[in-house]
Amino acid sequence: MMFVSCVQNFCFNDLLNPNKQRLKRQISAIINFCKFREERMEMYQELVTQKDEMLDKMTSLNDDMQTLEENFEVLKEKTSEEAKMVESITTEIQ
């Protein structure tokens, strides 16, 4: 924890014989790191929430697109059948 808090010279002696100045600096470093981490975690959570919302929206849009593609294929088949009917009727009339 101390290394992560940017206190590189922390040693076992700091626990056995604490020095007022060093202890104050080390505690300050830990507090600053905790504040920094909390701030970053809030930002990270917001980004994760946005990502989840975007993924949900993308899934929904993909489902809609698939439905529209299926409808388009059905309409193409129907149009082709109607074109054949029109052609057969046109040949019968002539």
Residue frames as a rotation matrix with the C-alpha (Angstrom) as fourth column:
MET 1
0.568 0.823 0.000 0.00
0.823 -0.568 0.000 0.00
0.000 0.000 -1.000 0.00
MET 2
0.447 -0.454 -0.770 2.80
0.180 -0.798 0.575 2.39
-0.876 -0.396 -0.275 0.82
PHE 3
-0.657 -0.706 0.265 4.53
0.382 -0.009 0.924 1.83
-0.650 0.708 0.276 -2.51
VAL 4
-0.205 0.688 0.696 1.25
0.953 -0.022 0.302 2.42
0.224 0.725 -0.651 -4.36
SER 5
0.776 0.510 -0.371 0.80
0.607 -0.763 0.222 5.62
-0.169 -0.398 -0.902 -2.31
CYS 6
0.589 -0.641 0.493 4.18
0.187 -0.485 -0.854 6.82
0.786 0.595 -0.166 -3.65
VAL 7
0.639 -0.497 0.587 6.04
-0.756 -0.268 0.597 6.29
-0.139 -0.826 -0.547 -0.37
GLN 8
0.633 -0.421 -0.650 9.02
-0.240 0.691 -0.682 4.35
0.736 0.588 0.336 -1.69
ASN 9
-0.401 -0.913 0.072 11.22
-0.332 0.072 -0.941 4.58
0.854 -0.401 -0.332 1.39
PHE 10
0.464 0.612 0.640 8.80
-0.854 0.119 0.506 2.93
0.234 -0.782 0.578 3.84
CYS 11
-0.388 -0.638 -0.665 10.47
-0.320 0.770 -0.552 0.25
0.864 -0.001 -0.503 5.92
PHE 12
0.198 0.433 -0.879 9.85
0.572 0.678 0.462 -2.01
0.796 -0.594 -0.113 8.89
ASN 13
-0.684 -0.550 -0.479 11.61
0.716 -0.378 -0.588 0.51
0.142 -0.745 0.652 11.13
ASP 14
-0.743 0.485 0.460 8.79
-0.339 -0.867 0.366 2.99
0.576 0.116 0.809 10.44
LEU 15
0.329 0.881 -0.339 6.46
-0.096 0.389 0.916 0.59
0.940 -0.269 0.212 12.25
LEU 16
0.208 -0.322 -0.924 8.79
0.854 0.519 0.011 -0.14
0.476 -0.791 0.383 15.17
ASN 17
-0.333 -0.399 -0.854 10.08
0.749 -0.663 0.018 3.40
-0.573 -0.634 0.520 15.79
PRO 18
0.372 0.553 0.745 7.74
0.904 -0.398 -0.157 5.88
0.210 0.732 -0.648 14.12
ASN 19
-0.784 -0.560 -0.267 9.06
0.578 -0.816 0.014 9.38
-0.226 -0.143 0.964 13.51
LYS 20
-0.065 0.840 -0.539 6.49
0.359 -0.484 -0.798 12.16
-0.931 -0.245 -0.270 13.78
GLN 21
-0.165 -0.058 -0.985 7.46
-0.691 -0.705 0.158 13.85
-0.704 0.706 0.077 10.47
ARG 22
-0.924 -0.226 -0.308 7.74
-0.380 0.628 0.679 10.60
0.040 0.745 -0.666 8.49
LEU 23
-0.681 0.728 0.083 4.48
0.623 0.635 -0.456 9.26
-0.384 -0.259 -0.886 9.91
LYS 24
0.014 0.679 -0.734 2.68
-0.008 -0.734 -0.679 12.49
-1.000 0.015 -0.005 9.09
ARG 25
-0.388 -0.249 -0.887 4.02
-0.839 -0.303 0.452 12.39
-0.381 0.920 -0.092 5.50
GLN 26
-0.998 -0.008 -0.057 3.12
-0.029 0.926 0.377 8.70
0.049 0.378 -0.924 5.10
ILE 27
-0.400 0.913 -0.076 -0.42
0.622 0.210 -0.754 9.17
-0.673 -0.349 -0.652 6.41
SER 28
0.001 0.336 -0.942 -0.84
-0.421 -0.854 -0.305 12.18
-0.907 0.396 0.141 4.15
ALA 29
-0.739 -0.344 -0.579 0.28
-0.666 0.246 0.704 10.09
-0.100 0.906 -0.411 1.18
ILE 30
-0.879 0.462 0.116 -2.21
0.455 0.887 -0.081 7.36
-0.140 -0.018 -0.990 2.05
ILE 31
-0.087 0.881 -0.465 -5.06
0.358 -0.408 -0.840 9.87
-0.930 -0.240 -0.280 2.41
ASN 32
-0.185 -0.042 -0.982 -4.16
-0.728 -0.665 0.166 11.53
-0.660 0.745 0.093 -0.92
PHE 33
-0.953 -0.188 -0.239 -4.04
-0.300 0.705 0.642 8.14
0.047 0.684 -0.728 -2.62
CYS 34
-0.623 0.780 0.063 -7.45
0.642 0.555 -0.530 7.18
-0.448 -0.289 -0.846 -1.19
LYS 35
0.078 0.632 -0.771 -8.99
-0.090 -0.766 -0.637 10.46
-0.993 0.119 -0.002 -2.41
PHE 36
-0.477 -0.355 -0.804 -7.40
-0.808 -0.182 0.560 9.98
-0.345 0.917 -0.200 -5.83
ARG 37
-0.996 0.085 0.040 -8.64
0.093 0.950 0.298 6.40
-0.012 0.301 -0.954 -6.05
GLU 38
-0.322 0.938 -0.132 -12.16
0.554 0.073 -0.829 7.37
-0.768 -0.340 -0.543 -4.99
GLU 39
0.026 0.274 -0.961 -12.29
-0.512 -0.823 -0.248 10.13
-0.859 0.498 0.119 -7.60
ARG 40
-0.698 -0.375 -0.611 -11.08
-0.714 0.300 0.632 7.76
-0.053 0.877 -0.477 -10.31
MET 41
-0.890 0.406 0.207 -13.51
0.367 0.908 -0.204 5.05
-0.271 -0.105 -0.957 -9.26
GLU 42
-0.016 0.909 -0.417 -16.44
0.122 -0.412 -0.903 7.45
-0.992 -0.065 -0.104 -9.64
MET 43
-0.056 -0.084 -0.995 -15.27
-0.882 -0.464 0.089 8.34
-0.469 0.882 -0.048 -13.15
TYR 44
-0.929 -0.331 -0.164 -14.70
-0.370 0.838 0.401 4.66
0.005 0.433 -0.901 -13.93
GLN 45
-0.590 0.778 0.215 -18.20
0.451 0.539 -0.711 3.75
-0.669 -0.322 -0.669 -12.73
GLU 46
0.179 0.642 -0.746 -19.73
-0.364 -0.661 -0.656 6.47
-0.914 0.389 0.115 -14.93
LEU 47
-0.358 -0.406 -0.841 -17.83
-0.925 0.029 0.379 5.13
-0.130 0.913 -0.386 -17.93
VAL 48
-0.987 0.035 0.154 -18.88
0.037 0.999 0.006 1.55
-0.154 0.012 -0.988 -17.19
THR 49
-0.204 0.977 -0.068 -22.51
0.282 -0.008 -0.960 2.67
-0.938 -0.215 -0.273 -16.92
GLN 50
0.158 0.207 -0.966 -22.27
-0.750 -0.611 -0.254 4.50
-0.642 0.764 0.058 -20.25
LYS 51
-0.747 -0.510 -0.426 -20.66
-0.665 0.576 0.476 1.46
0.002 0.639 -0.769 -21.86
ASP 52
-0.812 0.490 0.316 -23.43
0.329 0.833 -0.445 -0.83
-0.481 -0.257 -0.838 -20.58
GLU 53
0.128 0.887 -0.443 -26.12
-0.043 -0.441 -0.896 1.55
-0.991 0.134 -0.018 -21.85
MET 54
-0.056 -0.223 -0.973 -24.43
-0.934 -0.333 0.130 1.74
-0.353 0.916 -0.189 -25.25
LEU 55
-0.953 -0.300 -0.037 -24.13
-0.297 0.907 0.300 -2.05
-0.056 0.297 -0.953 -25.46
ASP 56
-0.435 0.877 0.205 -27.82
0.408 0.395 -0.823 -2.42
-0.803 -0.275 -0.529 -24.60
LYS 57
0.293 0.529 -0.797 -28.72
-0.438 -0.666 -0.603 0.14
-0.850 0.526 0.037 -27.25
MET 58
-0.465 -0.550 -0.694 -26.48
-0.874 0.158 0.460 -1.57
-0.143 0.820 -0.554 -29.81
THR 59
-0.932 0.172 0.318 -28.12
0.148 0.984 -0.099 -4.94
-0.330 -0.045 -0.943 -29.08
SER 60
-0.020 0.989 -0.144 -31.55
0.267 -0.133 -0.954 -3.39
-0.964 -0.057 -0.261 -29.47
LEU 61
0.205 0.036 -0.978 -30.56
-0.765 -0.618 -0.183 -1.71
-0.611 0.785 -0.099 -32.74
ASN 62
-0.810 -0.530 -0.250 -29.10
-0.576 0.642 0.506 -4.97
-0.107 0.554 -0.826 -34.05
ASP 63
-0.633 0.674 0.381 -32.36
0.441 0.719 -0.538 -6.75
-0.636 -0.172 -0.752 -33.23
ASP 64
0.304 0.755 -0.582 -34.31
-0.103 -0.581 -0.807 -4.02
-0.947 0.305 -0.099 -35.01
MET 65
-0.191 -0.468 -0.863 -32.00
-0.910 -0.245 0.334 -4.23
-0.368 0.849 -0.379 -38.01
GLN 66
-0.965 -0.155 0.211 -32.43
-0.095 0.958 0.271 -7.99
-0.245 0.242 -0.939 -38.21
THR 67
-0.195 0.972 0.132 -36.21
0.471 0.211 -0.856 -7.62
-0.860 -0.105 -0.499 -38.08
LEU 68
0.355 0.297 -0.887 -36.11
-0.496 -0.744 -0.447 -4.99
-0.793 0.599 -0.117 -40.82
GLU 69
-0.605 -0.636 -0.479 -33.89
-0.761 0.284 0.583 -7.18
-0.235 0.718 -0.656 -42.98
GLU 70
-0.813 0.387 0.435 -36.32
0.345 0.922 -0.176 -10.08
-0.469 0.007 -0.883 -42.58
ASN 71
0.213 0.929 -0.301 -39.23
0.246 -0.349 -0.904 -7.80
-0.946 0.119 -0.303 -43.49
PHE 72
0.021 -0.302 -0.953 -37.28
-0.797 -0.580 0.166 -6.54
-0.603 0.756 -0.253 -46.50
GLU 73
-0.924 -0.383 0.020 -36.68
-0.310 0.775 0.550 -10.09
-0.226 0.502 -0.835 -47.73
VAL 74
-0.401 0.864 0.304 -40.38
0.593 0.498 -0.633 -10.90
-0.699 -0.073 -0.712 -47.34
LEU 75
0.395 0.561 -0.728 -41.31
-0.142 -0.745 -0.652 -7.76
-0.908 0.361 -0.215 -49.29
LYS 76
-0.423 -0.615 -0.666 -38.79
-0.799 -0.095 0.594 -8.59
-0.428 0.783 -0.451 -52.03
GLU 77
-0.926 0.125 0.357 -40.32
0.209 0.956 0.208 -12.05
-0.315 0.267 -0.911 -52.42
LYS 78
-0.001 0.996 -0.089 -43.81
0.541 -0.075 -0.838 -10.59
-0.841 -0.049 -0.538 -52.44
THR 79
0.218 0.015 -0.976 -42.80
-0.562 -0.815 -0.138 -7.98
-0.798 0.579 -0.169 -55.05
SER 80
-0.784 -0.556 -0.276 -41.22
-0.556 0.431 0.711 -10.66
-0.276 0.711 -0.647 -57.22
GLU 81
-0.671 0.627 0.396 -44.39
0.578 0.777 -0.249 -12.78
-0.463 0.062 -0.884 -57.01
GLU 82
0.299 0.809 -0.505 -46.53
0.246 -0.577 -0.779 -9.75
-0.922 0.109 -0.372 -57.85
ALA 83
-0.195 -0.449 -0.872 -44.26
-0.754 -0.500 0.426 -8.92
-0.628 0.740 -0.241 -60.79
LYS 84
-0.975 -0.130 0.180 -44.74
-0.012 0.839 0.543 -12.46
-0.222 0.528 -0.820 -62.10
MET 85
-0.225 0.968 0.110 -48.50
0.707 0.240 -0.665 -12.11
-0.670 -0.072 -0.739 -61.70
VAL 86
0.297 0.286 -0.911 -48.48
-0.267 -0.891 -0.367 -8.78
-0.917 0.353 -0.188 -63.52
GLU 87
-0.603 -0.615 -0.508 -46.39
-0.677 0.057 0.734 -10.27
-0.422 0.787 -0.450 -66.31
SER 88
-0.871 0.323 0.371 -48.71
0.403 0.901 0.161 -13.27
-0.282 0.290 -0.914 -66.69
ILE 89
0.131 0.952 -0.275 -51.78
0.538 -0.302 -0.787 -11.03
-0.833 -0.045 -0.552 -66.71
THR 90
0.052 -0.205 -0.977 -50.14
-0.582 -0.802 0.137 -8.72
-0.812 0.562 -0.161 -69.26
THR 91
-0.901 -0.406 -0.150 -49.39
-0.363 0.520 0.773 -11.68
-0.236 0.751 -0.616 -71.53
GLU 92
-0.539 0.788 0.297 -52.97
0.698 0.615 -0.366 -12.95
-0.471 0.010 -0.882 -71.18
ILE 93
0.273 0.646 -0.713 -54.37
0.113 -0.758 -0.643 -9.53
-0.955 0.094 -0.280 -72.09
GLN 94
-0.181 -0.406 -0.895 -52.27
-0.811 -0.452 0.370 -9.26
-0.555 0.794 -0.248 -75.22
